[in-house]
Amino acid sequence: MATVLNTGAVVQCQHQAPLVILSPSQTRLRVDGLPALVQTDLTAAKFVGCQNKPPCVTVQTIDQGLATRLRVGTDPVVLNGVRGTTQSQASWSVTSSSSTSMEAA
């Protein structure tokens, strides 16, 4: 079973630039005291400091790692195995999961 990510997770492009989530889109579901991440949080966030040419800026695709059953409203929660590509076709993934207490499928 996969762990639900919260806003303390670190998501990075393959060039180690972090994906910054300034404010979560929901606060109803919390994991380890922090809001759980949902799909909208990833698609709205920006990578900061990517040195690649062209730099990674946004999430283009989410190829895996969204819950199939657990949602907040209509938005699936994000699981620790989430990964995809950026608008520059580089890969991105979770490099540090800060949540430990909630699992989902």
Buried (B, 14 or more C-beta within 10 A) or exposed (E): EBBBBBBBBEBBBBBEBBBEBEEBBBEEBBBBEBBBBBBBBBBBBBBEEBEBEEBBBBBBBBEEBBBEEBBBEEBBBBBBBBBBBBBBEBBBBBEEBBBEEBBBE
